[in-house]
Every structure is written in C-alpha cells, then in structure tokens.
C-alpha cells in the first residue's frame, strides 16, 4: 500500500498543473482514482492543498489527439481516495492519460497529489 502520510506526495507550485501518465499498455479507461491525505492525519487538520477541480483526457501513442474523458471535483469532505467514472460513450483505448488540476482547496503556495490510479 503506498504511503499517504502527510508530505509523501507529488507537490507542485500553485493551484494549476498537469501530469501526463504513460500507461504500461494500451488501456480503455473506465475510471480514475485520486487520493490525498486525510484530515485526521494532516498536521493542522486541514487538507487545503488537495486538488479541487480537475480534467482527465486520453491521448494516443504519440501523445497527440487528445480526447476529453471528464471534468470532476475532488470533495475534501469525502474519503481521501475518490474514484470518478470516465465518460461511458468513449470506447477508445489510450497510451497516455493527462490529469489537469485546475484548482485546489485554498492552499496558496502549492497543491499535493498522493496517488492516482487508472482503472480499465
């Protein structure tokens, strides 16, 4: 089980960023799980560095031909690991998924992501 202790995350400056995930095989994704640490384990009892609004896209082998798979909101009042169903109408497999973080829950300097899982 990966460590979701406070500080063991992928931090990035500000509240907007994106990461391109190369999948180990051609995958037809059906859902994505995004995880942040819990309020209980957070030193100040706040998870303001958690992502808030984000977009998921699939890309072909060359990293081109981007297909929007969904726009979501990570809810800090729910469980730390949250699974989001991707658009059902798209029956295409991808080599890459792009996770675009558009905002966080109020942390001024940075945003943290603890774990991302692709289900397909």
Phi and psi in radians as a Rosetta constraint file:
Dihedral C 1 N 2 CA 2 C 2 CIRCULARHARMONIC -1.080 0.35
Dihedral N 2 CA 2 C 2 N 3 CIRCULARHARMONIC 2.655 0.35
Dihedral C 2 N 3 CA 3 C 3 CIRCULARHARMONIC -1.429 0.35
Dihedral N 3 CA 3 C 3 N 4 CIRCULARHARMONIC 2.084 0.35
Dihedral C 3 N 4 CA 4 C 4 CIRCULARHARMONIC -1.892 0.35
Dihedral N 4 CA 4 C 4 N 5 CIRCULARHARMONIC 0.439 0.35
Dihedral C 4 N 5 CA 5 C 5 CIRCULARHARMONIC -1.170 0.35
Dihedral N 5 CA 5 C 5 N 6 CIRCULARHARMONIC 2.608 0.35
Dihedral C 5 N 6 CA 6 C 6 CIRCULARHARMONIC -0.902 0.35
Dihedral N 6 CA 6 C 6 N 7 CIRCULARHARMONIC 2.272 0.35
Dihedral C 6 N 7 CA 7 C 7 CIRCULARHARMONIC 1.707 0.35
Dihedral N 7 CA 7 C 7 N 8 CIRCULARHARMONIC -0.343 0.35
Dihedral C 7 N 8 CA 8 C 8 CIRCULARHARMONIC -1.597 0.35
Dihedral N 8 CA 8 C 8 N 9 CIRCULARHARMONIC 1.217 0.35
Dihedral C 8 N 9 CA 9 C 9 CIRCULARHARMONIC -2.429 0.35
Dihedral N 9 CA 9 C 9 N 10 CIRCULARHARMONIC 3.035 0.35
Dihedral C 9 N 10 CA 10 C 10 CIRCULARHARMONIC -1.641 0.35
Dihedral N 10 CA 10 C 10 N 11 CIRCULARHARMONIC 1.793 0.35
Dihedral C 10 N 11 CA 11 C 11 CIRCULARHARMONIC -1.618 0.35
Dihedral N 11 CA 11 C 11 N 12 CIRCULARHARMONIC 2.515 0.35
Dihedral C 11 N 12 CA 12 C 12 CIRCULARHARMONIC -2.386 0.35
Dihedral N 12 CA 12 C 12 N 13 CIRCULARHARMONIC 2.633 0.35
Dihedral C 12 N 13 CA 13 C 13 CIRCULARHARMONIC -1.193 0.35
Dihedral N 13 CA 13 C 13 N 14 CIRCULARHARMONIC 2.371 0.35
Dihedral C 13 N 14 CA 14 C 14 CIRCULARHARMONIC 1.402 0.35
Dihedral N 14 CA 14 C 14 N 15 CIRCULARHARMONIC -2.835 0.35
Dihedral C 14 N 15 CA 15 C 15 CIRCULARHARMONIC -1.976 0.35
Dihedral N 15 CA 15 C 15 N 16 CIRCULARHARMONIC 0.043 0.35
Dihedral C 15 N 16 CA 16 C 16 CIRCULARHARMONIC -2.260 0.35
Dihedral N 16 CA 16 C 16 N 17 CIRCULARHARMONIC 2.314 0.35
Dihedral C 16 N 17 CA 17 C 17 CIRCULARHARMONIC -2.940 0.35
Dihedral N 17 CA 17 C 17 N 18 CIRCULARHARMONIC 3.062 0.35
Dihedral C 17 N 18 CA 18 C 18 CIRCULARHARMONIC -2.579 0.35
Dihedral N 18 CA 18 C 18 N 19 CIRCULARHARMONIC 2.682 0.35
Dihedral C 18 N 19 CA 19 C 19 CIRCULARHARMONIC -2.326 0.35
Dihedral N 19 CA 19 C 19 N 20 CIRCULARHARMONIC 2.411 0.35
Dihedral C 19 N 20 CA 20 C 20 CIRCULARHARMONIC -1.791 0.35
Dihedral N 20 CA 20 C 20 N 21 CIRCULARHARMONIC 2.090 0.35
Dihedral C 20 N 21 CA 21 C 21 CIRCULARHARMONIC -1.804 0.35
Dihedral N 21 CA 21 C 21 N 22 CIRCULARHARMONIC 2.087 0.35
Dihedral C 21 N 22 CA 22 C 22 CIRCULARHARMONIC -1.520 0.35
Dihedral N 22 CA 22 C 22 N 23 CIRCULARHARMONIC 2.122 0.35
Dihedral C 22 N 23 CA 23 C 23 CIRCULARHARMONIC -1.414 0.35
Dihedral N 23 CA 23 C 23 N 24 CIRCULARHARMONIC 2.632 0.35
Dihedral C 23 N 24 CA 24 C 24 CIRCULARHARMONIC -1.242 0.35
Dihedral N 24 CA 24 C 24 N 25 CIRCULARHARMONIC -0.265 0.35
Dihedral C 24 N 25 CA 25 C 25 CIRCULARHARMONIC -2.693 0.35
Dihedral N 25 CA 25 C 25 N 26 CIRCULARHARMONIC 2.971 0.35
Dihedral C 25 N 26 CA 26 C 26 CIRCULARHARMONIC -1.171 0.35
Dihedral N 26 CA 26 C 26 N 27 CIRCULARHARMONIC 2.107 0.35
Dihedral C 26 N 27 CA 27 C 27 CIRCULARHARMONIC -2.220 0.35
Dihedral N 27 CA 27 C 27 N 28 CIRCULARHARMONIC 2.402 0.35
Dihedral C 27 N 28 CA 28 C 28 CIRCULARHARMONIC -1.700 0.35
Dihedral N 28 CA 28 C 28 N 29 CIRCULARHARMONIC 1.682 0.35
Dihedral C 28 N 29 CA 29 C 29 CIRCULARHARMONIC -1.256 0.35
Dihedral N 29 CA 29 C 29 N 30 CIRCULARHARMONIC 2.467 0.35
Dihedral C 29 N 30 CA 30 C 30 CIRCULARHARMONIC -2.031 0.35
Dihedral N 30 CA 30 C 30 N 31 CIRCULARHARMONIC -0.356 0.35
Dihedral C 30 N 31 CA 31 C 31 CIRCULARHARMONIC -2.787 0.35
Dihedral N 31 CA 31 C 31 N 32 CIRCULARHARMONIC 2.850 0.35
Dihedral C 31 N 32 CA 32 C 32 CIRCULARHARMONIC -2.380 0.35
Dihedral N 32 CA 32 C 32 N 33 CIRCULARHARMONIC 2.451 0.35
Dihedral C 32 N 33 CA 33 C 33 CIRCULARHARMONIC -1.962 0.35
Dihedral N 33 CA 33 C 33 N 34 CIRCULARHARMONIC 2.281 0.35
Dihedral C 33 N 34 CA 34 C 34 CIRCULARHARMONIC -2.057 0.35
Dihedral N 34 CA 34 C 34 N 35 CIRCULARHARMONIC 2.339 0.35
Dihedral C 34 N 35 CA 35 C 35 CIRCULARHARMONIC -2.227 0.35
Dihedral N 35 CA 35 C 35 N 36 CIRCULARHARMONIC 2.450 0.35
Dihedral C 35 N 36 CA 36 C 36 CIRCULARHARMONIC -2.235 0.35
Dihedral N 36 CA 36 C 36 N 37 CIRCULARHARMONIC 2.935 0.35
Dihedral C 36 N 37 CA 37 C 37 CIRCULARHARMONIC -1.218 0.35
Dihedral N 37 CA 37 C 37 N 38 CIRCULARHARMONIC 2.839 0.35
Dihedral C 37 N 38 CA 38 C 38 CIRCULARHARMONIC -1.534 0.35
Dihedral N 38 CA 38 C 38 N 39 CIRCULARHARMONIC 2.764 0.35
Dihedral C 38 N 39 CA 39 C 39 CIRCULARHARMONIC -1.066 0.35
Dihedral N 39 CA 39 C 39 N 40 CIRCULARHARMONIC -0.570 0.35
Dihedral C 39 N 40 CA 40 C 40 CIRCULARHARMONIC -1.112 0.35
Dihedral N 40 CA 40 C 40 N 41 CIRCULARHARMONIC -0.696 0.35
Dihedral C 40 N 41 CA 41 C 41 CIRCULARHARMONIC -1.580 0.35
Dihedral N 41 CA 41 C 41 N 42 CIRCULARHARMONIC -0.229 0.35
Dihedral C 41 N 42 CA 42 C 42 CIRCULARHARMONIC -1.180 0.35
Dihedral N 42 CA 42 C 42 N 43 CIRCULARHARMONIC 2.321 0.35
Dihedral C 42 N 43 CA 43 C 43 CIRCULARHARMONIC -0.951 0.35
Dihedral N 43 CA 43 C 43 N 44 CIRCULARHARMONIC -0.667 0.35
Dihedral C 43 N 44 CA 44 C 44 CIRCULARHARMONIC -1.797 0.35
Dihedral N 44 CA 44 C 44 N 45 CIRCULARHARMONIC 0.139 0.35
Dihedral C 44 N 45 CA 45 C 45 CIRCULARHARMONIC 1.216 0.35
Dihedral N 45 CA 45 C 45 N 46 CIRCULARHARMONIC 0.341 0.35
Dihedral C 45 N 46 CA 46 C 46 CIRCULARHARMONIC -2.246 0.35
Dihedral N 46 CA 46 C 46 N 47 CIRCULARHARMONIC 2.598 0.35
Dihedral C 46 N 47 CA 47 C 47 CIRCULARHARMONIC -2.172 0.35
Dihedral N 47 CA 47 C 47 N 48 CIRCULARHARMONIC 0.781 0.35
Dihedral C 47 N 48 CA 48 C 48 CIRCULARHARMONIC -1.168 0.35
Dihedral N 48 CA 48 C 48 N 49 CIRCULARHARMONIC -0.267 0.35
Dihedral C 48 N 49 CA 49 C 49 CIRCULARHARMONIC -1.480 0.35
Dihedral N 49 CA 49 C 49 N 50 CIRCULARHARMONIC 0.000 0.35
Dihedral C 49 N 50 CA 50 C 50 CIRCULARHARMONIC -1.209 0.35
Dihedral N 50 CA 50 C 50 N 51 CIRCULARHARMONIC 2.570 0.35
Dihedral C 50 N 51 CA 51 C 51 CIRCULARHARMONIC -1.119 0.35
Dihedral N 51 CA 51 C 51 N 52 CIRCULARHARMONIC 2.630 0.35
Dihedral C 51 N 52 CA 52 C 52 CIRCULARHARMONIC -1.976 0.35
Dihedral N 52 CA 52 C 52 N 53 CIRCULARHARMONIC -1.353 0.35
Dihedral C 52 N 53 CA 53 C 53 CIRCULARHARMONIC -1.724 0.35
Dihedral N 53 CA 53 C 53 N 54 CIRCULARHARMONIC 2.359 0.35
Dihedral C 53 N 54 CA 54 C 54 CIRCULARHARMONIC -2.606 0.35
Dihedral N 54 CA 54 C 54 N 55 CIRCULARHARMONIC 2.795 0.35
Dihedral C 54 N 55 CA 55 C 55 CIRCULARHARMONIC -2.155 0.35
Dihedral N 55 CA 55 C 55 N 56 CIRCULARHARMONIC 2.474 0.35
Dihedral C 55 N 56 CA 56 C 56 CIRCULARHARMONIC -2.097 0.35
Dihedral N 56 CA 56 C 56 N 57 CIRCULARHARMONIC 2.288 0.35
Dihedral C 56 N 57 CA 57 C 57 CIRCULARHARMONIC -2.289 0.35
Dihedral N 57 CA 57 C 57 N 58 CIRCULARHARMONIC 2.657 0.35
Dihedral C 57 N 58 CA 58 C 58 CIRCULARHARMONIC -1.851 0.35
Dihedral N 58 CA 58 C 58 N 59 CIRCULARHARMONIC 2.543 0.35
Dihedral C 58 N 59 CA 59 C 59 CIRCULARHARMONIC -2.288 0.35
Dihedral N 59 CA 59 C 59 N 60 CIRCULARHARMONIC 2.637 0.35
Dihedral C 59 N 60 CA 60 C 60 CIRCULARHARMONIC -1.334 0.35
Dihedral N 60 CA 60 C 60 N 61 CIRCULARHARMONIC -3.008 0.35
Dihedral C 60 N 61 CA 61 C 61 CIRCULARHARMONIC -1.005 0.35
Dihedral N 61 CA 61 C 61 N 62 CIRCULARHARMONIC -0.632 0.35
Dihedral C 61 N 62 CA 62 C 62 CIRCULARHARMONIC -1.483 0.35
Dihedral N 62 CA 62 C 62 N 63 CIRCULARHARMONIC -0.029 0.35
Dihedral C 62 N 63 CA 63 C 63 CIRCULARHARMONIC 1.396 0.35
Dihedral N 63 CA 63 C 63 N 64 CIRCULARHARMONIC 0.361 0.35
Dihedral C 63 N 64 CA 64 C 64 CIRCULARHARMONIC -2.060 0.35
Dihedral N 64 CA 64 C 64 N 65 CIRCULARHARMONIC -2.994 0.35
Dihedral C 64 N 65 CA 65 C 65 CIRCULARHARMONIC 0.888 0.35
Dihedral N 65 CA 65 C 65 N 66 CIRCULARHARMONIC 1.115 0.35
Dihedral C 65 N 66 CA 66 C 66 CIRCULARHARMONIC -1.266 0.35
Dihedral N 66 CA 66 C 66 N 67 CIRCULARHARMONIC 2.329 0.35
Dihedral C 66 N 67 CA 67 C 67 CIRCULARHARMONIC -2.105 0.35
Dihedral N 67 CA 67 C 67 N 68 CIRCULARHARMONIC 2.113 0.35
Dihedral C 67 N 68 CA 68 C 68 CIRCULARHARMONIC -1.190 0.35
Dihedral N 68 CA 68 C 68 N 69 CIRCULARHARMONIC 2.223 0.35
Dihedral C 68 N 69 CA 69 C 69 CIRCULARHARMONIC -1.915 0.35
Dihedral N 69 CA 69 C 69 N 70 CIRCULARHARMONIC -0.156 0.35
Dihedral C 69 N 70 CA 70 C 70 CIRCULARHARMONIC 2.710 0.35
Dihedral N 70 CA 70 C 70 N 71 CIRCULARHARMONIC 2.748 0.35
Dihedral C 70 N 71 CA 71 C 71 CIRCULARHARMONIC -2.137 0.35
Dihedral N 71 CA 71 C 71 N 72 CIRCULARHARMONIC 2.283 0.35
Dihedral C 71 N 72 CA 72 C 72 CIRCULARHARMONIC -2.416 0.35
Dihedral N 72 CA 72 C 72 N 73 CIRCULARHARMONIC 2.910 0.35
Dihedral C 72 N 73 CA 73 C 73 CIRCULARHARMONIC -2.228 0.35
Dihedral N 73 CA 73 C 73 N 74 CIRCULARHARMONIC 2.153 0.35
Dihedral C 73 N 74 CA 74 C 74 CIRCULARHARMONIC -1.391 0.35
Dihedral N 74 CA 74 C 74 N 75 CIRCULARHARMONIC 2.191 0.35
Dihedral C 74 N 75 CA 75 C 75 CIRCULARHARMONIC -1.772 0.35
Dihedral N 75 CA 75 C 75 N 76 CIRCULARHARMONIC 1.963 0.35
Dihedral C 75 N 76 CA 76 C 76 CIRCULARHARMONIC -1.159 0.35
Dihedral N 76 CA 76 C 76 N 77 CIRCULARHARMONIC -0.332 0.35
Dihedral C 76 N 77 CA 77 C 77 CIRCULARHARMONIC -1.419 0.35
Dihedral N 77 CA 77 C 77 N 78 CIRCULARHARMONIC -0.115 0.35
Dihedral C 77 N 78 CA 78 C 78 CIRCULARHARMONIC -1.714 0.35
Dihedral N 78 CA 78 C 78 N 79 CIRCULARHARMONIC -2.961 0.35
Dihedral C 78 N 79 CA 79 C 79 CIRCULARHARMONIC -1.076 0.35
Dihedral N 79 CA 79 C 79 N 80 CIRCULARHARMONIC 2.655 0.35
Dihedral C 79 N 80 CA 80 C 80 CIRCULARHARMONIC -1.067 0.35
Dihedral N 80 CA 80 C 80 N 81 CIRCULARHARMONIC -0.627 0.35
Dihedral C 80 N 81 CA 81 C 81 CIRCULARHARMONIC -1.764 0.35
Dihedral N 81 CA 81 C 81 N 82 CIRCULARHARMONIC 2.039 0.35
Dihedral C 81 N 82 CA 82 C 82 CIRCULARHARMONIC -2.142 0.35
Dihedral N 82 CA 82 C 82 N 83 CIRCULARHARMONIC 2.309 0.35
Dihedral C 82 N 83 CA 83 C 83 CIRCULARHARMONIC -1.832 0.35
Dihedral N 83 CA 83 C 83 N 84 CIRCULARHARMONIC 2.335 0.35
Dihedral C 83 N 84 CA 84 C 84 CIRCULARHARMONIC -2.116 0.35
Dihedral N 84 CA 84 C 84 N 85 CIRCULARHARMONIC 2.201 0.35
Dihedral C 84 N 85 CA 85 C 85 CIRCULARHARMONIC -1.308 0.35
Dihedral N 85 CA 85 C 85 N 86 CIRCULARHARMONIC 2.327 0.35
Dihedral C 85 N 86 CA 86 C 86 CIRCULARHARMONIC -1.480 0.35
Dihedral N 86 CA 86 C 86 N 87 CIRCULARHARMONIC 2.919 0.35
Dihedral C 86 N 87 CA 87 C 87 CIRCULARHARMONIC -0.968 0.35
Dihedral N 87 CA 87 C 87 N 88 CIRCULARHARMONIC 2.168 0.35
Dihedral C 87 N 88 CA 88 C 88 CIRCULARHARMONIC -1.265 0.35
Dihedral N 88 CA 88 C 88 N 89 CIRCULARHARMONIC -0.476 0.35
Dihedral C 88 N 89 CA 89 C 89 CIRCULARHARMONIC -1.258 0.35
Dihedral N 89 CA 89 C 89 N 90 CIRCULARHARMONIC -0.241 0.35
Dihedral C 89 N 90 CA 90 C 90 CIRCULARHARMONIC -1.637 0.35
Dihedral N 90 CA 90 C 90 N 91 CIRCULARHARMONIC 1.980 0.35
Dihedral C 90 N 91 CA 91 C 91 CIRCULARHARMONIC -1.921 0.35
Dihedral N 91 CA 91 C 91 N 92 CIRCULARHARMONIC 0.938 0.35
Dihedral C 91 N 92 CA 92 C 92 CIRCULARHARMONIC -2.099 0.35
Dihedral N 92 CA 92 C 92 N 93 CIRCULARHARMONIC 2.533 0.35
Dihedral C 92 N 93 CA 93 C 93 CIRCULARHARMONIC -1.719 0.35
Dihedral N 93 CA 93 C 93 N 94 CIRCULARHARMONIC 2.634 0.35
Dihedral C 93 N 94 CA 94 C 94 CIRCULARHARMONIC -2.328 0.35
Dihedral N 94 CA 94 C 94 N 95 CIRCULARHARMONIC 2.696 0.35
Dihedral C 94 N 95 CA 95 C 95 CIRCULARHARMONIC -1.617 0.35
Dihedral N 95 CA 95 C 95 N 96 CIRCULARHARMONIC -0.413 0.35
Dihedral C 95 N 96 CA 96 C 96 CIRCULARHARMONIC -2.322 0.35
Dihedral N 96 CA 96 C 96 N 97 CIRCULARHARMONIC 2.554 0.35
Dihedral C 96 N 97 CA 97 C 97 CIRCULARHARMONIC -2.116 0.35
Dihedral N 97 CA 97 C 97 N 98 CIRCULARHARMONIC 2.417 0.35
Dihedral C 97 N 98 CA 98 C 98 CIRCULARHARMONIC -1.939 0.35
Dihedral N 98 CA 98 C 98 N 99 CIRCULARHARMONIC 2.200 0.35
Dihedral C 98 N 99 CA 99 C 99 CIRCULARHARMONIC -1.852 0.35
Dihedral N 99 CA 99 C 99 N 100 CIRCULARHARMONIC 1.982 0.35
Dihedral C 99 N 100 CA 100 C 100 CIRCULARHARMONIC -1.902 0.35
Dihedral N 100 CA 100 C 100 N 101 CIRCULARHARMONIC 1.897 0.35
Dihedral C 100 N 101 CA 101 C 101 CIRCULARHARMONIC -1.459 0.35
Dihedral N 101 CA 101 C 101 N 102 CIRCULARHARMONIC 2.190 0.35
Dihedral C 101 N 102 CA 102 C 102 CIRCULARHARMONIC -1.807 0.35
Dihedral N 102 CA 102 C 102 N 103 CIRCULARHARMONIC -0.370 0.35
Dihedral C 102 N 103 CA 103 C 103 CIRCULARHARMONIC -2.857 0.35
Dihedral N 103 CA 103 C 103 N 104 CIRCULARHARMONIC 2.895 0.35
Dihedral C 103 N 104 CA 104 C 104 CIRCULARHARMONIC -2.171 0.35
Dihedral N 104 CA 104 C 104 N 105 CIRCULARHARMONIC -2.995 0.35
Dihedral C 104 N 105 CA 105 C 105 CIRCULARHARMONIC -1.631 0.35
Dihedral N 105 CA 105 C 105 N 106 CIRCULARHARMONIC 0.495 0.35
Dihedral C 105 N 106 CA 106 C 106 CIRCULARHARMONIC 1.997 0.35
Dihedral N 106 CA 106 C 106 N 107 CIRCULARHARMONIC -0.079 0.35
Dihedral C 106 N 107 CA 107 C 107 CIRCULARHARMONIC -1.203 0.35
Dihedral N 107 CA 107 C 107 N 108 CIRCULARHARMONIC 2.115 0.35
Dihedral C 107 N 108 CA 108 C 108 CIRCULARHARMONIC -1.250 0.35
Dihedral N 108 CA 108 C 108 N 109 CIRCULARHARMONIC -0.552 0.35
Dihedral C 108 N 109 CA 109 C 109 CIRCULARHARMONIC -1.673 0.35
Dihedral N 109 CA 109 C 109 N 110 CIRCULARHARMONIC -0.500 0.35
Dihedral C 109 N 110 CA 110 C 110 CIRCULARHARMONIC -2.795 0.35
Dihedral N 110 CA 110 C 110 N 111 CIRCULARHARMONIC 2.935 0.35
Dihedral C 110 N 111 CA 111 C 111 CIRCULARHARMONIC -2.254 0.35
Dihedral N 111 CA 111 C 111 N 112 CIRCULARHARMONIC 2.544 0.35
Dihedral C 111 N 112 CA 112 C 112 CIRCULARHARMONIC -2.174 0.35
Dihedral N 112 CA 112 C 112 N 113 CIRCULARHARMONIC 2.446 0.35
Dihedral C 112 N 113 CA 113 C 113 CIRCULARHARMONIC -2.159 0.35
Dihedral N 113 CA 113 C 113 N 114 CIRCULARHARMONIC 2.251 0.35
Dihedral C 113 N 114 CA 114 C 114 CIRCULARHARMONIC -1.628 0.35
Dihedral N 114 CA 114 C 114 N 115 CIRCULARHARMONIC -0.585 0.35
Dihedral C 114 N 115 CA 115 C 115 CIRCULARHARMONIC -2.822 0.35
Dihedral N 115 CA 115 C 115 N 116 CIRCULARHARMONIC 2.493 0.35
Dihedral C 115 N 116 CA 116 C 116 CIRCULARHARMONIC -2.274 0.35
Dihedral N 116 CA 116 C 116 N 117 CIRCULARHARMONIC 2.278 0.35
Dihedral C 116 N 117 CA 117 C 117 CIRCULARHARMONIC -2.167 0.35
Dihedral N 117 CA 117 C 117 N 118 CIRCULARHARMONIC 2.406 0.35
Dihedral C 117 N 118 CA 118 C 118 CIRCULARHARMONIC -1.886 0.35
Dihedral N 118 CA 118 C 118 N 119 CIRCULARHARMONIC 2.250 0.35
Dihedral C 118 N 119 CA 119 C 119 CIRCULARHARMONIC -1.936 0.35
Dihedral N 119 CA 119 C 119 N 120 CIRCULARHARMONIC 2.290 0.35
